[in-house]
């Protein structure tokens, strides 16, 4: 009888231990990350290979990050709205699409702010991402984990002819987003800027409603626009950035250990994202192959593209902090551009 009671007690204790272990294994905090991008894009791979596994590691499994890509929960603008309503916890959007919610990131859309992708990544890592984090917290009530390069510079793509200098664009109808900077940039180069929906762009290029666009190579490749366009000019005008965001009060309400885990992941994002993005760009260009002609302007021609971009800075003056813009340009030794902007009253 005593032996039977002992076996029962041992079995009960074992069951209790297993149950307790299972409870401990369950995540204490669930965070939902909604994003419009694709898993094959650089940020999608970063989510799968760095952000999600490292957050689990740094939190000892106490944070469960539920990732939804491909726009399954929200488009870019809707992701910001849903985050504000508490329907999702984290997101990442382009600097172009976040402009409707605050001006903090507008400065990154200024043409020729960075003279190379490498310089943009360096300055973001060294100090600018932290500066934008502080400004977004004050202006937009958002906690920024990191701000990273995404997809390379925007280039001029068209269906009609080789374009070497801005004057070659004269009269061409170039699709632009709703960004005032982009609209005035394309107009300053001599083209006719046409705000046009992304979803209809392939057909618009086919029909001639628009004759080109201002777009990164990765998206020319991903959307197979090389099937309906003929020329790319590597003007490398506007840097493409991407902040990774949480609502500030959501982050502030987390326990210290959870904030610490998120902060560690933020450092990983800032350190590793550029390599992912460069690999994605190389894959995209390789996929286009010889399906589209690519022209790279020489130094004299690039000076004309930069000079033609001054109107865009002037047109959006007041939407960016000139002192911050000057600091970014000076950090890269962009004295010629600074002089042009000063003469135009943009700095």
C-alpha distance (Angstrom), angle and dihedral (degrees) to the residues before:
residue distance angle dihedral
X1 . . .
X2 3.81 . .
X3 3.83 90.1 .
X4 3.81 91.0 52.8
X5 3.81 91.4 50.6
X6 3.81 90.1 48.3
X7 3.83 92.0 51.9
X8 3.79 90.3 48.5
X9 3.80 91.6 50.2
X10 3.80 91.9 48.6
X11 3.80 92.5 49.1
X12 3.79 90.8 47.5
X13 3.77 91.3 49.8
X14 3.81 91.9 48.4
X15 3.81 91.2 50.5
X16 3.79 91.0 49.2
X17 3.80 90.6 50.2
X18 3.81 92.0 50.1
X19 3.80 91.1 47.5
X20 3.78 91.8 49.1
X21 3.78 90.9 47.6
X22 3.79 91.4 51.7
X23 3.78 90.5 49.8
X24 3.79 91.2 50.5
X25 3.82 89.9 49.1
X26 3.79 92.1 56.5
X27 3.80 115.1 96.2
X28 3.79 115.1 -103.9
X29 3.81 94.2 -153.1
X30 3.79 129.6 36.0
X31 3.80 119.4 -159.0
X32 3.81 122.4 -172.1
X33 3.80 117.2 -147.9
X34 3.80 114.8 -164.5
X35 3.80 121.8 -174.5
X36 3.79 135.9 164.4
X37 3.80 96.2 -142.0
X38 3.79 130.1 98.3
X39 3.83 126.2 -102.8
X40 3.83 89.0 -123.3
X41 3.80 92.6 59.8
X42 3.80 119.6 92.3
X43 3.79 94.4 -102.8
X44 3.79 91.3 46.4
X45 3.79 90.1 56.4
X46 3.79 90.6 45.2
X47 3.82 88.9 54.1
X48 3.80 92.8 50.5
X49 3.80 99.5 39.2
X50 3.82 104.6 31.7
X51 3.80 116.6 11.8
X52 3.81 101.5 44.1
X53 3.84 99.4 40.7
X54 3.81 94.8 39.9
X55 3.79 93.4 49.6
X56 3.80 88.5 53.6
X57 3.82 90.4 47.9
X58 3.80 96.8 47.1
X59 3.81 92.1 46.6
X60 3.83 93.5 46.1
X61 3.79 88.1 -120.3
X62 3.80 93.5 -55.2
X63 3.83 93.6 117.3
X64 3.78 119.7 63.1
X65 3.82 111.5 -161.9
X66 3.80 110.5 -158.8
X67 3.82 107.0 -160.4
X68 3.81 123.5 -158.8
X69 3.82 116.0 -176.4
X70 3.84 135.4 169.7
X71 3.81 90.5 56.0
X72 3.80 90.3 -74.4
X73 3.81 90.2 145.6
X74 3.79 103.2 22.5
X75 3.78 148.6 -11.5
X76 3.81 117.3 -116.2
X77 3.81 98.3 -87.4
X78 3.81 91.6 37.8
X79 3.82 90.1 52.9
X80 3.81 90.0 60.2
X81 3.81 90.3 47.8
X82 3.81 92.8 48.1
X83 3.79 90.9 48.3
X84 3.80 89.2 53.0
X85 3.81 89.6 52.3
X86 3.80 92.2 48.5
X87 3.82 93.6 -115.0
X88 3.81 90.4 122.3
X89 3.80 129.0 19.4
X90 3.81 104.9 -148.9
X91 3.79 139.4 21.2
X92 3.78 144.0 159.5
X93 3.80 125.5 -141.4
X94 3.78 137.7 171.5
X95 3.79 118.6 -91.4
X96 3.80 88.0 -117.5
X97 3.79 93.9 59.1
X98 3.79 97.4 43.3
X99 3.81 92.1 60.3
X100 3.81 92.4 90.6
X101 3.82 89.4 64.5
X102 3.80 99.9 48.0
X103 3.79 144.1 -29.9
X104 3.82 100.1 -111.5
X105 3.78 95.6 103.4
X106 3.82 98.4 35.8
X107 3.78 90.5 95.7
X108 3.81 90.8 69.0
X109 3.81 90.3 62.5
X110 3.81 93.5 62.0
X111 3.83 111.0 116.0
X112 3.80 116.9 -107.8
X113 3.79 92.9 3.1
X114 3.82 86.1 135.5
X115 3.77 120.7 38.5
X116 3.81 92.7 -152.6
X117 3.78 139.9 7.1
X118 3.79 89.0 -113.2
X119 3.80 91.1 56.1
X120 3.79 91.1 48.2
X121 3.79 91.2 52.4
X122 3.81 92.4 45.6
X123 3.79 94.9 51.5
X124 3.81 92.6 45.0
X125 3.81 90.8 51.4
X126 3.79 95.6 43.7
X127 3.81 100.9 47.3
X128 3.80 118.9 -40.7
X129 3.80 97.5 80.8
X130 3.82 89.4 55.4
X131 3.80 90.6 47.8
X132 3.81 91.5 51.5
X133 3.81 89.8 46.6
X134 3.80 91.0 57.3
X135 3.80 92.8 46.1
X136 3.82 94.0 47.1
X137 3.80 90.6 51.2
X138 3.81 91.2 52.8
X139 3.80 98.8 40.2
X140 3.80 105.4 28.9
X141 3.83 105.4 22.5
X142 3.80 88.6 -122.5
X143 3.78 130.3 135.3
X144 3.80 110.0 -139.6
X145 3.80 115.5 -152.8
X146 3.81 92.2 -172.4
X147 3.79 142.7 -32.4
X148 3.79 113.8 -133.9
X149 3.80 142.0 178.0
X150 3.78 113.8 -96.3
X151 3.78 129.6 -168.6
X152 3.78 100.6 -18.8
X153 3.79 130.6 -96.7
X154 3.79 123.2 -33.0
X155 3.80 115.1 -105.6
X156 3.79 134.6 -167.4
X157 3.82 113.2 -100.3
X158 3.81 123.7 -176.5
X159 3.78 143.8 171.4
X160 3.80 99.2 -141.7
X161 3.81 119.0 53.4
X162 3.79 149.3 -23.6
X163 3.78 110.7 -68.9
X164 3.81 117.2 -157.6
X165 3.82 103.6 158.6
X166 3.82 133.4 19.6
X167 3.82 92.4 -99.3
X168 3.82 88.5 64.4
X169 3.81 88.2 66.2
X170 3.79 93.7 60.7
X171 3.78 111.3 135.1
X172 3.81 96.7 2.9
X173 3.81 115.3 132.4
X174 3.80 105.0 -129.0
X175 3.78 121.8 -170.0
X176 3.81 114.7 -127.2
X177 3.79 135.5 177.4
X178 3.81 122.3 -115.7
X179 3.80 90.2 -88.3
X180 3.85 110.5 124.9
X181 3.81 88.6 -149.8
X182 3.79 92.3 55.9
X183 3.81 93.8 43.5
X184 3.81 92.7 53.0
X185 3.79 93.0 41.9
X186 3.81 93.6 56.5
X187 3.80 90.4 42.6
X188 3.82 90.6 50.5
X189 3.79 89.4 54.3
X190 3.80 90.0 57.7
X191 3.80 100.9 -104.6
X192 3.81 127.1 119.7
X193 3.84 107.6 -106.9
X194 3.80 113.1 -142.1
X195 3.83 119.1 -172.1
X196 3.79 102.1 -141.0
X197 3.80 135.0 171.3
X198 3.79 116.2 -101.0
X199 3.81 92.6 -138.7
X200 3.83 91.2 60.3
X201 3.79 98.1 38.8
X202 3.82 98.7 101.0
X203 3.81 91.3 53.6
X204 3.80 91.3 41.8
X205 3.80 90.7 56.8
X206 3.80 91.0 46.4
X207 3.80 92.9 52.1
X208 3.80 96.4 41.0
X209 3.79 95.0 -118.2
X210 3.80 83.0 127.8
X211 3.80 123.7 19.5
X212 3.75 100.4 -160.1
X213 3.79 147.6 -17.0
X214 3.79 144.0 -134.4
X215 3.78 102.9 -116.8
X216 3.80 146.6 138.0
X217 3.81 118.8 -97.7
X218 3.81 91.2 -120.5
X219 3.79 91.5 64.4
X220 3.80 94.2 41.6
X221 3.78 84.7 58.2
X222 3.83 98.8 39.4
X223 3.82 93.6 50.7
X224 3.82 92.3 39.6
X225 3.80 91.5 -124.0
X226 3.81 86.7 154.1
X227 3.81 85.1 79.2
X228 3.82 91.5 65.8
X229 3.83 102.8 28.4
X230 3.79 131.2 61.0
X231 3.81 110.6 -164.5
X232 3.80 140.1 43.8
X233 3.81 122.2 -169.8
X234 3.81 113.5 -159.8
X235 3.80 96.6 -137.7
X236 3.83 89.2 146.9
X237 3.77 89.9 -156.4
X238 3.79 111.5 153.8
X239 3.78 125.3 36.4
X240 3.78 115.0 -132.9
X241 3.77 113.8 -137.6
X242 3.78 134.0 178.1
X243 3.82 126.8 -161.0
X244 3.82 119.6 -155.2
X245 3.79 108.0 -141.2
X246 3.78 148.8 -167.1
X247 3.78 128.5 177.4
X248 3.80 104.8 -96.3
X249 3.81 96.4 -130.1
X250 3.82 89.9 50.7
X251 3.80 91.1 53.9
X252 3.82 93.2 43.1
X253 3.83 91.6 52.4
X254 3.81 93.2 56.7
X255 3.81 119.9 100.9
X256 3.80 117.4 -100.6
X257 3.81 93.9 -104.1
X258 3.83 91.4 54.6
X259 3.81 92.7 47.8
X260 3.80 88.8 49.2
X261 3.82 91.2 53.0
X262 3.82 91.6 48.9
X263 3.82 91.3 47.6
X264 3.81 90.7 53.0
X265 3.80 90.9 50.4
X266 3.80 89.1 49.0
X267 3.81 89.7 58.5
X268 3.81 90.0 49.6
X269 3.80 90.5 51.5
X270 3.79 92.6 51.3
X271 3.81 92.5 46.0
X272 3.81 100.0 44.0
X273 3.81 107.9 29.1
X274 3.81 96.9 83.3
X275 3.80 93.7 59.7
X276 3.81 90.2 51.2
X277 3.79 90.9 49.0
X278 3.80 94.5 49.0
X279 3.81 90.8 50.7
X280 3.81 90.5 50.9
X281 3.81 91.6 51.4
X282 3.81 92.0 50.7
X283 3.80 90.6 50.3
X284 3.82 91.4 49.6
X285 3.79 94.3 50.4
X286 3.80 90.9 46.5
X287 3.81 89.9 51.4
X288 3.83 90.8 54.7
X289 3.80 89.8 51.4
X290 3.80 111.1 164.9
X291 3.81 93.8 -25.8
X292 3.81 91.3 107.8
X293 3.82 132.9 31.1
X294 3.81 113.9 -116.2
X295 3.81 120.6 -158.8
X296 3.81 123.3 -167.8
X297 3.83 113.3 -160.6
X298 3.81 119.0 -132.2
X299 3.81 122.0 -121.1
X300 3.81 94.8 -87.4
X301 3.80 91.9 48.9
X302 3.81 91.8 47.0
X303 3.81 88.9 54.2
X304 3.82 88.2 58.8
X305 3.80 91.7 51.4
X306 3.81 90.8 50.1
X307 3.81 92.5 47.2
X308 3.80 90.2 50.2
X309 3.79 89.8 55.4
X310 3.80 95.8 64.1
X311 3.82 92.1 87.5
X312 3.80 89.3 61.8
X313 3.82 91.3 56.3
X314 3.81 91.4 48.6
X315 3.82 92.7 47.0
X316 3.82 93.2 57.0
X317 3.80 97.5 37.4
X318 3.78 107.2 142.8
X319 3.81 93.0 37.8
X320 3.81 92.6 81.9
X321 3.79 136.5 42.4
X322 3.83 106.7 -107.5
X323 3.81 91.9 -157.6
X324 3.80 90.8 56.0
X325 3.81 91.2 45.5
X326 3.80 90.4 50.9
X327 3.80 91.4 50.0
X328 3.82 91.0 52.5
X329 3.81 92.6 48.5
X330 3.81 93.4 45.2
X331 3.81 90.6 50.2
X332 3.82 87.0 63.3
X333 3.81 97.3 39.8
X334 3.81 92.8 -114.4
X335 3.82 93.5 160.3
X336 3.82 96.1 148.7
X337 3.81 92.9 54.3
X338 3.80 91.1 44.9
X339 3.81 89.6 54.9
X340 3.81 92.2 50.2
X341 3.81 91.5 48.6
X342 3.80 92.4 47.5
X343 3.80 91.4 51.4
X344 3.81 89.7 51.1
X345 3.80 92.9 47.8
X346 3.79 93.7 -116.0
X347 3.82 94.7 121.8
